[in-house]
Amino acid sequence: MPELFAYTDGACSGNPGPGGWGALLIARDGDKVLKERELNGGEAHTTNNKMELLAAITTLETLDRPTKLTIVTDSSYVKDGITGWIHGWKKRGWKTASNKPVKNEDLWRRLDAAVQTHDVTWEWVKGHAGHPENERADELARAGMAPFKK
């Protein structure tokens, strides 16, 4: 049975500054790649965390039907946020444990909504460590940022 993997990454030149996000979607049957799709985009003034979130959000929002997939990210912020912290934030009315507003709440709400229709497994991979799909996601993120760099 084919499996879907999404490798996501965000990039920023300055933080805040121009930024981009990238995603590489790969459908595999065992070791055989059945199909690949690349996504990316960017913004003129953003943060790295926003771009990491947008990579995951856009990946999920691109899927046109409920899907089982694994999202592989080098952002512990995204992985830990969506698999752990978000539950407390929602219970506390989108406040952190120290009763402060959750940063990027709009994007976290969007990600939370996007995961509801899918069966998502989250995996973390060390960034810039030679992982080919993560490196490609990074290239896509940098390409998404390029039009906004001066």
N, CA, C and O atoms as a GROMACS GRO file, in nm:
protein
  600
    1MET      N    1   0.084  -0.119   0.000
    1MET     CA    2   0.000   0.000   0.000
    1MET      C    3   0.089   0.125   0.000
    1MET      O    4   0.180   0.136   0.082
    2PRO      N    5   0.064   0.219  -0.089
    2PRO     CA    6   0.146   0.340  -0.095
    2PRO      C    7   0.136   0.422   0.033
    2PRO      O    8   0.032   0.425   0.099
    3GLU      N    9   0.246   0.488   0.066
    3GLU     CA   10   0.253   0.576   0.182
    3GLU      C   11   0.288   0.716   0.134
    3GLU      O   12   0.362   0.731   0.037
    4LEU      N   13   0.234   0.818   0.202
    4LEU     CA   14   0.263   0.956   0.167
    4LEU      C   15   0.349   1.019   0.276
    4LEU      O   16   0.318   1.010   0.395
    5PHE      N   17   0.456   1.082   0.233
    5PHE     CA   18   0.546   1.154   0.322
    5PHE      C   19   0.553   1.298   0.274
    5PHE      O   20   0.556   1.325   0.154
    6ALA      N   21   0.556   1.392   0.369
    6ALA     CA   22   0.575   1.533   0.338
    6ALA      C   23   0.694   1.583   0.419
    6ALA      O   24   0.694   1.575   0.542
    7TYR      N   25   0.793   1.634   0.350
    7TYR     CA   26   0.912   1.690   0.414
    7TYR      C   27   0.898   1.841   0.405
    7TYR      O   28   0.892   1.897   0.296
    8THR      N   29   0.892   1.907   0.521
    8THR     CA   30   0.864   2.050   0.523
    8THR      C   31   0.978   2.128   0.587
    8THR      O   32   1.049   2.077   0.673
    9ASP      N   33   0.994   2.253   0.542
    9ASP     CA   34   1.097   2.338   0.599
    9ASP      C   35   1.061   2.484   0.580
    9ASP      O   36   0.986   2.520   0.489
   10GLY      N   37   1.115   2.568   0.665
   10GLY     CA   38   1.101   2.712   0.654
   10GLY      C   39   1.238   2.776   0.658
   10GLY      O   40   1.333   2.718   0.712
   11ALA      N   41   1.248   2.895   0.600
   11ALA     CA   42   1.375   2.968   0.598
   11ALA      C   43   1.346   3.116   0.614
   11ALA      O   44   1.240   3.164   0.573
   12CYS      N   45   1.440   3.187   0.672
   12CYS     CA   46   1.424   3.331   0.691
   12CYS      C   47   1.561   3.395   0.682
   12CYS      O   48   1.659   3.342   0.734
   13SER      N   49   1.568   3.511   0.616
   13SER     CA   50   1.692   3.587   0.608
   13SER      C   51   1.676   3.705   0.703
   13SER      O   52   1.615   3.806   0.670
   14GLY      N   53   1.732   3.690   0.822
   14GLY     CA   54   1.698   3.778   0.933
   14GLY      C   55   1.575   3.715   0.998
   14GLY      O   56   1.506   3.635   0.935
   15ASN      N   57   1.549   3.749   1.121
   15ASN     CA   58   1.435   3.689   1.189
   15ASN      C   59   1.376   3.793   1.285
   15ASN      O   60   1.411   3.792   1.403
   16PRO      N   61   1.290   3.882   1.238
   16PRO     CA   62   1.214   3.876   1.113
   16PRO      C   63   1.293   3.927   0.992
   16PRO      O   64   1.396   3.992   1.003
   17GLY      N   65   1.236   3.894   0.877
   17GLY     CA   66   1.292   3.934   0.749
   17GLY      C   67   1.219   3.861   0.638
   17GLY      O   68   1.114   3.801   0.661
   18PRO      N   69   1.274   3.866   0.517
   18PRO     CA   70   1.213   3.789   0.409
   18PRO      C   71   1.224   3.640   0.440
   18PRO      O   72   1.326   3.593   0.492
   19GLY      N   73   1.118   3.566   0.408
   19GLY     CA   74   1.120   3.424   0.441
   19GLY      C   75   1.050   3.340   0.336
   19GLY      O   76   0.977   3.391   0.251
   20GLY      N   77   1.073   3.210   0.345
   20GLY     CA   78   1.010   3.117   0.253
   20GLY      C   79   0.983   2.985   0.320
   20GLY      O   80   1.040   2.952   0.424
   21TRP      N   81   0.895   2.910   0.259
   21TRP     CA   82   0.863   2.775   0.308
   21TRP      C   83   0.866   2.680   0.189
   21TRP      O   84   0.844   2.720   0.075
   22GLY      N   85   0.895   2.555   0.218
   22GLY     CA   86   0.899   2.454   0.113
   22GLY      C   87   0.849   2.321   0.164
   22GLY      O   88   0.860   2.290   0.283
   23ALA      N   89   0.795   2.242   0.072
   23ALA     CA   90   0.747   2.109   0.106
   23ALA      C   91   0.770   2.016  -0.012
   23ALA      O   92   0.744   2.051  -0.127
   24LEU      N   93   0.817   1.899   0.019
   24LEU     CA   94   0.836   1.793  -0.079
   24LEU      C   95   0.744   1.678  -0.039
   24LEU      O   96   0.762   1.619   0.067
   25LEU      N   97   0.646   1.648  -0.124
   25LEU     CA   98   0.553   1.537  -0.099
   25LEU      C   99   0.596   1.419  -0.184
   25LEU      O  100   0.618   1.432  -0.305
   26ILE      N  101   0.608   1.304  -0.120
   26ILE     CA  102   0.651   1.184  -0.190
   26ILE      C  103   0.556   1.069  -0.155
   26ILE      O  104   0.537   1.036  -0.038
   27ALA      N  105   0.498   1.010  -0.258
   27ALA     CA  106   0.420   0.887  -0.241
   27ALA      C  107   0.513   0.771  -0.272
   27ALA      O  108   0.576   0.766  -0.377
   28ARG      N  109   0.522   0.676  -0.177
   28ARG     CA  110   0.613   0.562  -0.191
   28ARG      C  111   0.538   0.432  -0.172
   28ARG      O  112   0.441   0.423  -0.098
   29ASP      N  113   0.588   0.333  -0.243
   29ASP     CA  114   0.546   0.194  -0.218
   29ASP      C  115   0.675   0.122  -0.183
   29ASP      O  116   0.752   0.081  -0.271
   30GLY      N  117   0.699   0.107  -0.053
   30GLY     CA  118   0.828   0.054  -0.008
   30GLY      C  119   0.936   0.155  -0.042
   30GLY      O  120   0.926   0.272  -0.005
   31ASP      N  121   1.039   0.111  -0.113
   31ASP     CA  122   1.147   0.200  -0.153
   31ASP      C  123   1.120   0.268  -0.287
   31ASP      O  124   1.196   0.355  -0.329
   32LYS      N  125   1.013   0.228  -0.354
   32LYS     CA  126   0.984   0.282  -0.486
   32LYS      C  127   0.904   0.412  -0.475
   32LYS      O  128   0.798   0.416  -0.412
   33VAL      N  129   0.956   0.519  -0.537
   33VAL     CA  130   0.886   0.646  -0.542
   33VAL      C  131   0.782   0.641  -0.654
   33VAL      O  132   0.816   0.617  -0.770
   34LEU      N  133   0.656   0.662  -0.617
   34LEU     CA  134   0.548   0.659  -0.715
   34LEU      C  135   0.521   0.797  -0.774
   34LEU      O  136   0.491   0.810  -0.893
   35LYS      N  137   0.532   0.900  -0.688
   35LYS     CA  138   0.502   1.035  -0.733
   35LYS      C  139   0.566   1.134  -0.638
   35LYS      O  140   0.577   1.108  -0.518
   36GLU      N  141   0.608   1.249  -0.692
   36GLU     CA  142   0.662   1.358  -0.612
   36GLU      C  143   0.592   1.487  -0.649
   36GLU      O  144   0.551   1.506  -0.764
   37ARG      N  145   0.578   1.574  -0.551
   37ARG     CA  146   0.522   1.707  -0.576
   37ARG      C  147   0.597   1.806  -0.487
   37ARG      O  148   0.623   1.778  -0.370
   38GLU      N  149   0.630   1.921  -0.543
   38GLU     CA  150   0.701   2.024  -0.468
   38GLU      C  151   0.612   2.146  -0.452
   38GLU      O  152   0.542   2.186  -0.546
   39LEU      N  153   0.614   2.205  -0.333
   39LEU     CA  154   0.538   2.326  -0.303
   39LEU      C  155   0.631   2.427  -0.238
   39LEU      O  156   0.722   2.389  -0.166
   40ASN      N  157   0.609   2.554  -0.263
   40ASN     CA  158   0.682   2.656  -0.189
   40ASN      C  159   0.616   2.792  -0.203
   40ASN      O  160   0.529   2.812  -0.288
   41GLY      N  161   0.657   2.882  -0.119
   41GLY     CA  162   0.606   3.019  -0.120
   41GLY      C  163   0.688   3.101  -0.023
   41GLY      O  164   0.782   3.051   0.039
   42GLY      N  165   0.652   3.228  -0.010
   42GLY     CA  166   0.727   3.313   0.080
   42GLY      C  167   0.654   3.442   0.110
   42GLY      O  168   0.546   3.470   0.058
   43GLU      N  169   0.718   3.521   0.195
   43GLU     CA  170   0.664   3.650   0.236
   43GLU      C  171   0.779   3.748   0.253
   43GLU      O  172   0.893   3.709   0.278
   44ALA      N  173   0.747   3.876   0.238
   44ALA     CA  174   0.849   3.981   0.247
   44ALA      C  175   0.898   4.004   0.389
   44ALA      O  176   1.016   4.033   0.410
   45HIS      N  177   0.810   3.992   0.487
   45HIS     CA  178   0.847   4.021   0.626
   45HIS      C  179   0.780   3.918   0.716
   45HIS      O  180   0.659   3.922   0.737
   46THR      N  181   0.860   3.826   0.768
   46THR     CA  182   0.805   3.715   0.846
   46THR      C  183   0.910   3.662   0.942
   46THR      O  184   1.016   3.722   0.958
   47THR      N  185   0.881   3.549   1.004
   47THR     CA  186   0.977   3.484   1.093
   47THR      C  187   0.997   3.340   1.049
   47THR      O  188   0.917   3.284   0.974
   48ASN      N  189   1.103   3.280   1.097
   48ASN     CA  190   1.132   3.141   1.066
   48ASN      C  191   1.020   3.049   1.116
   48ASN      O  192   0.977   2.958   1.045
   49ASN      N  193   0.972   3.074   1.237
   49ASN     CA  194   0.866   2.989   1.291
   49ASN      C  195   0.738   2.997   1.208
   49ASN      O  196   0.671   2.896   1.188
   50LYS      N  197   0.704   3.116   1.160
   50LYS     CA  198   0.585   3.130   1.075
   50LYS      C  199   0.603   3.050   0.947
   50LYS      O  200   0.509   2.987   0.900
   51MET      N  201   0.723   3.052   0.890
   51MET     CA  202   0.747   2.979   0.765
   51MET      C  203   0.743   2.828   0.789
   51MET      O  204   0.692   2.754   0.705
   52GLU      N  205   0.796   2.783   0.902
   52GLU     CA  206   0.788   2.640   0.936
   52GLU      C  207   0.642   2.597   0.948
   52GLU      O  208   0.604   2.492   0.897
   53LEU      N  209   0.561   2.679   1.014
   53LEU     CA  210   0.419   2.648   1.028
   53LEU      C  211   0.349   2.648   0.893
   53LEU      O  212   0.270   2.558   0.864
   54LEU      N  213   0.376   2.748   0.810
   54LEU     CA  214   0.311   2.756   0.679
   54LEU      C  215   0.345   2.639   0.589
   54LEU      O  216   0.263   2.596   0.509
   55ALA      N  217   0.466   2.587   0.601
   55ALA     CA  218   0.503   2.470   0.521
   55ALA      C  219   0.411   2.352   0.554
   55ALA      O  220   0.362   2.284   0.464
   56ALA      N  221   0.388   2.328   0.682
   56ALA     CA  222   0.301   2.218   0.724
   56ALA      C  223   0.155   2.247   0.689
   56ALA      O  224   0.084   2.160   0.639
   57ILE      N  225   0.110   2.369   0.716
   57ILE     CA  226  -0.029   2.407   0.690
   57ILE      C  227  -0.060   2.391   0.541
   57ILE      O  228  -0.160   2.328   0.504
   58THR      N  229   0.024   2.448   0.457
   58THR     CA  230  -0.003   2.446   0.314
   58THR      C  231  -0.002   2.303   0.261
   58THR      O  232  -0.082   2.268   0.174
   59THR      N  233   0.088   2.222   0.311
   59THR     CA  234   0.092   2.081   0.271
   59THR      C  235  -0.043   2.016   0.298
   59THR      O  236  -0.100   1.952   0.210
   60LEU      N  237  -0.094   2.032   0.419
   60LEU     CA  238  -0.221   1.969   0.456
   60LEU      C  239  -0.339   2.030   0.380
   60LEU      O  240  -0.430   1.957   0.338
   61GLU      N  241  -0.339   2.161   0.362
   61GLU     CA  242  -0.448   2.227   0.291
   61GLU      C  243  -0.450   2.194   0.142
   61GLU      O  244  -0.552   2.210   0.075
   62THR      N  245  -0.338   2.149   0.089
   62THR     CA  246  -0.327   2.113  -0.052
   62THR      C  247  -0.395   1.978  -0.081
   62THR      O  248  -0.440   1.954  -0.193
   63LEU      N  249  -0.400   1.893   0.019
   63LEU     CA  250  -0.459   1.759   0.001
   63LEU      C  251  -0.609   1.771  -0.019
   63LEU      O  252  -0.678   1.835   0.061
   64ASP      N  253  -0.661   1.710  -0.124
   64ASP     CA  254  -0.802   1.728  -0.159
   64ASP      C  255  -0.896   1.624  -0.099
   64ASP      O  256  -1.016   1.626  -0.125
   65ARG      N  257  -0.843   1.532  -0.020
   65ARG     CA  258  -0.929   1.434   0.048
   65ARG      C  259  -0.856   1.388   0.176
   65ARG      O  260  -0.735   1.403   0.187
   66PRO      N  261  -0.931   1.333   0.271
   66PRO     CA  262  -0.866   1.284   0.393
   66PRO      C  263  -0.754   1.185   0.358
   66PRO      O  264  -0.773   1.092   0.280
   67THR      N  265  -0.638   1.208   0.416
   67THR     CA  266  -0.519   1.134   0.379
   67THR      C  267  -0.441   1.092   0.503
   67THR      O  268  -0.436   1.164   0.602
   68LYS      N  269  -0.380   0.975   0.495
   68LYS     CA  270  -0.286   0.930   0.597
   68LYS      C  271  -0.147   0.968   0.548
   68LYS      O  272  -0.107   0.928   0.438
   69LEU      N  273  -0.073   1.044   0.628
   69LEU     CA  274   0.060   1.085   0.586
   69LEU      C  275   0.150   1.106   0.705
   69LEU      O  276   0.106   1.121   0.819
   70THR      N  277   0.279   1.108   0.676
   70THR     CA  278   0.382   1.140   0.774
   70THR      C  279   0.443   1.272   0.734
   70THR      O  280   0.492   1.287   0.622
   71ILE      N  281   0.441   1.368   0.825
   71ILE     CA  282   0.507   1.496   0.801
   71ILE      C  283   0.639   1.493   0.875
   71ILE      O  284   0.644   1.472   0.996
   72VAL      N  285   0.746   1.513   0.800
   72VAL     CA  286   0.881   1.513   0.855
   72VAL      C  287   0.931   1.657   0.855
   72VAL      O  288   0.939   1.720   0.750
   73THR      N  289   0.963   1.708   0.972
   73THR     CA  290   1.005   1.846   0.988
   73THR      C  291   1.133   1.854   1.069
   73THR      O  292   1.159   1.767   1.153
   74ASP      N  293   1.212   1.957   1.044
   74ASP     CA  294   1.330   1.979   1.129
   74ASP      C  295   1.298   2.084   1.236
   74ASP      O  296   1.388   2.130   1.306
   75SER      N  297   1.171   2.119   1.249
   75SER     CA  298   1.128   2.218   1.347
   75SER      C  299   1.066   2.150   1.469
   75SER      O  300   0.953   2.099   1.461
   76SER      N  301   1.138   2.148   1.579
   76SER     CA  302   1.080   2.094   1.702
   76SER      C  303   0.966   2.185   1.748
   76SER      O  304   0.874   2.139   1.816
   77TYR      N  305   0.972   2.313   1.714
   77TYR     CA  306   0.863   2.407   1.745
   77TYR      C  307   0.731   2.357   1.686
   77TYR      O  308   0.630   2.352   1.756
   78VAL      N  309   0.732   2.320   1.558
   78VAL     CA  310   0.610   2.271   1.493
   78VAL      C  311   0.571   2.135   1.549
   78VAL      O  312   0.455   2.115   1.587
   79LYS      N  313   0.665   2.042   1.554
   79LYS     CA  314   0.631   1.906   1.600
   79LYS      C  315   0.582   1.907   1.745
   79LYS      O  316   0.478   1.849   1.776
   80ASP      N  317   0.657   1.972   1.834
   80ASP     CA  318   0.618   1.975   1.975
   80ASP      C  319   0.489   2.054   1.995
   80ASP      O  320   0.405   2.018   2.079
   81GLY      N  321   0.473   2.161   1.918
   81GLY     CA  322   0.353   2.242   1.930
   81GLY      C  323   0.228   2.166   1.894
   81GLY      O  324   0.130   2.169   1.968
   82ILE      N  325   0.228   2.098   1.780
   82ILE     CA  326   0.106   2.032   1.732
   82ILE      C  327   0.080   1.899   1.804
   82ILE      O  328  -0.035   1.856   1.813
   83THR      N  329   0.184   1.834   1.854
   83THR     CA  330   0.162   1.705   1.921
   83THR      C  331   0.150   1.719   2.073
   83THR      O  332   0.107   1.625   2.139
   84GLY      N  333   0.184   1.834   2.128
   84GLY     CA  334   0.182   1.848   2.273
   84GLY      C  335   0.125   1.979   2.324
   84GLY      O  336   0.019   1.981   2.385
   85TRP      N  337   0.196   2.086   2.299
   85TRP     CA  338   0.160   2.215   2.359
   85TRP      C  339   0.019   2.261   2.325
   85TRP      O  340  -0.049   2.321   2.408
   86ILE      N  341  -0.026   2.233   2.203
   86ILE     CA  342  -0.154   2.286   2.156
   86ILE      C  343  -0.271   2.243   2.245
   86ILE      O  344  -0.368   2.318   2.260
   87HIS      N  345  -0.263   2.126   2.304
   87HIS     CA  346  -0.372   2.078   2.389
   87HIS      C  347  -0.392   2.169   2.510
   87HIS      O  348  -0.504   2.203   2.546
   88GLY      N  349  -0.281   2.209   2.572
   88GLY     CA  350  -0.288   2.302   2.686
   88GLY      C  351  -0.331   2.441   2.643
   88GLY      O  352  -0.409   2.506   2.712
   89TRP      N  353  -0.280   2.486   2.529
   89TRP     CA  354  -0.318   2.619   2.479
   89TRP      C  355  -0.469   2.628   2.460
   89TRP      O  356  -0.532   2.726   2.499
   90LYS      N  357  -0.527   2.524   2.401
   90LYS     CA  358  -0.671   2.525   2.375
   90LYS      C  359  -0.749   2.523   2.507
   90LYS      O  360  -0.850   2.593   2.521
   91LYS      N  361  -0.703   2.443   2.603
   91LYS     CA  362  -0.771   2.437   2.734
   91LYS      C  363  -0.766   2.572   2.805
   91LYS      O  364  -0.859   2.609   2.876
   92ARG      N  365  -0.654   2.644   2.785
   92ARG     CA  366  -0.635   2.772   2.852
   92ARG      C  367  -0.682   2.891   2.768
   92ARG      O  368  -0.649   3.005   2.799
   93GLY      N  369  -0.758   2.866   2.663
   93GLY     CA  370  -0.807   2.976   2.579
   93GLY      C  371  -0.695   3.041   2.499
   93GLY      O  372  -0.690   3.164   2.487
   94TRP      N  373  -0.607   2.960   2.444
   94TRP     CA  374  -0.493   3.005   2.362
   94TRP      C  375  -0.396   3.093   2.441
   94TRP      O  376  -0.346   3.195   2.392
   95LYS      N  377  -0.373   3.050   2.564
   95LYS     CA  378  -0.272   3.111   2.650
   95LYS      C  379  -0.165   3.008   2.680
   95LYS      O  380  -0.193   2.888   2.687
   96THR      N  381  -0.041   3.054   2.699
   96THR     CA  382   0.068   2.964   2.736
   96THR      C  383   0.055   2.928   2.884
   96THR      O  384  -0.032   2.980   2.954
   97ALA      N  385   0.140   2.839   2.929
   97ALA     CA  386   0.140   2.799   3.070
   97ALA      C  387   0.166   2.920   3.161
   97ALA      O  388   0.122   2.920   3.276
   98SER      N  389   0.237   3.021   3.110
   98SER     CA  390   0.262   3.142   3.189
   98SER      C  391   0.156   3.250   3.163
   98SER      O  392   0.177   3.367   3.193
   99ASN      N  393   0.041   3.208   3.107
   99ASN     CA  394  -0.075   3.294   3.084
   99ASN      C  395  -0.050   3.407   2.984
   99ASN      O  396  -0.114   3.512   2.991
  100LYS      N  397   0.042   3.385   2.892
  100LYS     CA  398   0.068   3.483   2.787
  100LYS      C  399  -0.001   3.435   2.659
  100LYS      O  400  -0.021   3.314   2.641
  101PRO      N  401  -0.036   3.527   2.569
  101PRO     CA  402  -0.096   3.484   2.442
  101PRO      C  403   0.001   3.395   2.363
  101PRO      O  404   0.122   3.419   2.362
  102VAL      N  405  -0.052   3.294   2.298
  102VAL     CA  406   0.029   3.204   2.215
  102VAL      C  407   0.076   3.281   2.092
  102VAL      O  408  -0.005   3.341   2.021
  103LYS      N  409   0.206   3.280   2.068
  103LYS     CA  410   0.260   3.344   1.947
  103LYS      C  411   0.214   3.264   1.825
  103LYS      O  412   0.207   3.141   1.828
  104ASN      N  413   0.184   3.336   1.719
  104ASN     CA  414   0.138   3.276   1.592
  104ASN      C  415   0.007   3.199   1.609
  104ASN      O  416  -0.016   3.099   1.541
  105GLU      N  417  -0.078   3.247   1.700
  105GLU     CA  418  -0.204   3.178   1.728
  105GLU      C  419  -0.285   3.154   1.601
  105GLU      O  420  -0.343   3.047   1.584
  106ASP      N  421  -0.289   3.252   1.510
  106ASP     CA  422  -0.366   3.236   1.387
  106ASP      C  423  -0.317   3.116   1.306
  106ASP      O  424  -0.398   3.041   1.251
  107LEU      N  425  -0.186   3.099   1.299
  107LEU     CA  426  -0.130   2.987   1.223
  107LEU      C  427  -0.150   2.854   1.297
  107LEU      O  428  -0.176   2.751   1.235
  108TRP      N  429  -0.138   2.856   1.429
  108TRP     CA  430  -0.162   2.734   1.506
  108TRP      C  431  -0.307   2.689   1.492
  108TRP      O  432  -0.334   2.570   1.481
  109ARG      N  433  -0.400   2.783   1.491
  109ARG     CA  434  -0.541   2.749   1.472
  109ARG      C  435  -0.562   2.690   1.332
  109ARG      O  436  -0.638   2.594   1.314
  110ARG      N  437  -0.496   2.747   1.234
  110ARG     CA  438  -0.507   2.697   1.098
  110ARG      C  439  -0.450   2.556   1.087
  110ARG      O  440  -0.509   2.469   1.023
  111LEU      N  441  -0.336   2.534   1.150
  111LEU     CA  442  -0.275   2.400   1.148
  111LEU      C  443  -0.365   2.301   1.222
  111LEU      O  444  -0.385   2.189   1.176
  112ASP      N  445  -0.419   2.342   1.335
  112ASP     CA  446  -0.507   2.255   1.411
  112ASP      C  447  -0.629   2.215   1.327
  112ASP      O  448  -0.669   2.099   1.328
  113ALA      N  449  -0.686   2.309   1.255
  113ALA     CA  450  -0.801   2.279   1.168
  113ALA      C  451  -0.759   2.186   1.054
  113ALA      O  452  -0.832   2.094   1.018
  114ALA      N  453  -0.641   2.211   0.998
  114ALA     CA  454  -0.595   2.132   0.883
  114ALA      C  455  -0.568   1.986   0.920
  114ALA      O  456  -0.591   1.897   0.837
  115VAL      N  457  -0.521   1.959   1.040
  115VAL     CA  458  -0.491   1.820   1.077
  115VAL      C  459  -0.616   1.739   1.108
  115VAL      O  460  -0.611   1.616   1.109
  116GLN      N  461  -0.728   1.806   1.132
  116GLN     CA  462  -0.848   1.735   1.175
  116GLN      C  463  -0.900   1.637   1.071
  116GLN      O  464  -0.957   1.534   1.107
  117THR      N  465  -0.882   1.666   0.944
  117THR     CA  466  -0.937   1.578   0.839
  117THR      C  467  -0.837   1.473   0.791
  117THR      O  468  -0.868   1.394   0.702
  118HIS      N  469  -0.719   1.473   0.849
  118HIS     CA  470  -0.615   1.380   0.805
  118HIS      C  471  -0.565   1.295   0.921
  118HIS      O  472  -0.587   1.328   1.037
  119ASP      N  473  -0.499   1.186   0.888
  119ASP     CA  474  -0.435   1.098   0.986
  119ASP      C  475  -0.285   1.126   0.975
  119ASP      O  476  -0.216   1.070   0.890
  120VAL      N  477  -0.236   1.214   1.061
  120VAL     CA  478  -0.099   1.265   1.049
  120VAL      C  479  -0.009   1.207   1.157
  120VAL      O  480  -0.043   1.208   1.275
  121THR      N  481   0.105   1.156   1.115
  121THR     CA  482   0.213   1.119   1.204
  121THR      C  483   0.322   1.224   1.186
  121THR      O  484   0.355   1.262   1.074
  122TRP      N  485   0.376   1.271   1.297
  122TRP     CA  486   0.479   1.376   1.293
  122TRP      C  487   0.614   1.315   1.328
  122TRP      O  488   0.626   1.240   1.424
  123GLU      N  489   0.715   1.348   1.248
  123GLU     CA  490   0.852   1.304   1.276
  123GLU      C  491   0.945   1.424   1.270
  123GLU      O  492   0.928   1.513   1.187
  124TRP      N  493   1.043   1.423   1.358
  124TRP     CA  494   1.145   1.527   1.358
  124TRP      C  495   1.273   1.469   1.300
  124TRP      O  496   1.308   1.354   1.326
  125VAL      N  497   1.342   1.549   1.220
  125VAL     CA  498   1.472   1.512   1.166
  125VAL      C  499   1.566   1.631   1.187
  125VAL      O  500   1.525   1.746   1.176
  126LYS      N  501   1.690   1.602   1.216
  126LYS     CA  502   1.789   1.709   1.236
  126LYS      C  503   1.809   1.782   1.104
  126LYS      O  504   1.835   1.720   1.001
  127GLY      N  505   1.797   1.913   1.108
  127GLY     CA  506   1.815   1.994   0.987
  127GLY      C  507   1.961   2.010   0.949
  127GLY      O  508   2.049   2.002   1.035
  128HIS      N  509   1.985   2.032   0.822
  128HIS     CA  510   2.120   2.056   0.769
  128HIS      C  511   2.218   1.946   0.809
  128HIS      O  512   2.334   1.971   0.840
  129ALA      N  513   2.166   1.823   0.806
  129ALA     CA  514   2.248   1.708   0.847
  129ALA      C  515   2.261   1.606   0.734
  129ALA      O  516   2.295   1.490   0.757
  130GLY      N  517   2.233   1.650   0.611
  130GLY     CA  518   2.252   1.562   0.497
  130GLY      C  519   2.134   1.472   0.465
  130GLY      O  520   2.146   1.382   0.382
  131HIS      N  521   2.019   1.493   0.528
  131HIS     CA  522   1.899   1.416   0.498
  131HIS      C  523   1.846   1.467   0.363
  131HIS      O  524   1.803   1.582   0.354
  132PRO      N  525   1.850   1.384   0.257
  132PRO     CA  526   1.822   1.434   0.121
  132PRO      C  527   1.686   1.504   0.106
  132PRO      O  528   1.679   1.610   0.042
  133GLU      N  529   1.581   1.449   0.162
  133GLU     CA  530   1.450   1.511   0.145
  133GLU      C  531   1.438   1.640   0.226
  133GLU      O  532   1.375   1.735   0.182
  134ASN      N  533   1.498   1.643   0.344
  134ASN     CA  534   1.499   1.765   0.423
  134ASN      C  535   1.582   1.873   0.353
  134ASN      O  536   1.545   1.990   0.354
  135GLU      N  537   1.692   1.833   0.293
  135GLU     CA  538   1.775   1.930   0.218
  135GLU      C  539   1.696   1.987   0.101
  135GLU      O  540   1.707   2.106   0.071
  136ARG      N  541   1.617   1.902   0.033
  136ARG     CA  542   1.536   1.950  -0.080
  136ARG      C  543   1.428   2.045  -0.030
  136ARG      O  544   1.402   2.146  -0.094
  137ALA      N  545   1.366   2.015   0.082
  137ALA     CA  546   1.265   2.105   0.140
  137ALA      C  547   1.328   2.240   0.174
  137ALA      O  548   1.266   2.344   0.155
  138ASP      N  549   1.451   2.237   0.223
  138ASP     CA  550   1.524   2.361   0.254
  138ASP      C  551   1.550   2.440   0.125
  138ASP      O  552   1.534   2.563   0.124
  139GLU      N  553   1.590   2.373   0.018
  139GLU     CA  554   1.611   2.440  -0.110
  139GLU      C  555   1.481   2.505  -0.160
  139GLU      O  556   1.482   2.617  -0.210
  140LEU      N  557   1.371   2.434  -0.145
  140LEU     CA  558   1.241   2.487  -0.186
  140LEU      C  559   1.204   2.610  -0.102
  140LEU      O  560   1.151   2.708  -0.155
  141ALA      N  561   1.232   2.605   0.028
  141ALA     CA  562   1.203   2.719   0.115
  141ALA      C  563   1.288   2.840   0.075
  141ALA      O  564   1.238   2.953   0.071
  142ARG      N  565   1.414   2.817   0.045
  142ARG     CA  566   1.501   2.927   0.003
  142ARG      C  567   1.456   2.985  -0.132
  142ARG      O  568   1.464   3.105  -0.155
  143ALA      N  569   1.410   2.897  -0.220
  143ALA     CA  570   1.356   2.944  -0.348
  143ALA      C  571   1.229   3.027  -0.326
  143ALA      O  572   1.206   3.125  -0.396
  144GLY      N  573   1.147   2.988  -0.230
  144GLY     CA  574   1.027   3.064  -0.197
  144GLY      C  575   1.059   3.200  -0.139
  144GLY      O  576   0.982   3.295  -0.156
  145MET      N  577   1.171   3.210  -0.070
  145MET     CA  578   1.214   3.336  -0.009
  145MET      C  579   1.280   3.428  -0.113
  145MET      O  580   1.273   3.550  -0.100
  146ALA      N  581   1.342   3.372  -0.215
  146ALA     CA  582   1.424   3.448  -0.309
  146ALA      C  583   1.358   3.574  -0.366
  146ALA      O  584   1.423   3.678  -0.372
  147PRO      N  585   1.232   3.569  -0.409
  147PRO     CA  586   1.172   3.690  -0.467
  147PRO      C  587   1.160   3.806  -0.368
  147PRO      O  588   1.142   3.921  -0.410
  148PHE      N  589   1.169   3.778  -0.238
  148PHE     CA  590   1.149   3.882  -0.137
  148PHE      C  591   1.280   3.936  -0.081
  148PHE      O  592   1.279   4.033  -0.005
  149LYS      N  593   1.392   3.875  -0.119
  149LYS     CA  594   1.523   3.923  -0.072
  149LYS      C  595   1.566   4.040  -0.160
  149LYS      O  596   1.543   4.041  -0.281
  150LYS      N  597   1.626   4.138  -0.097
  150LYS     CA  598   1.671   4.257  -0.171
  150LYS      C  599   1.816   4.245  -0.209
  150LYS      O  600   1.871   4.336  -0.272
   0.00000   0.00000   0.00000
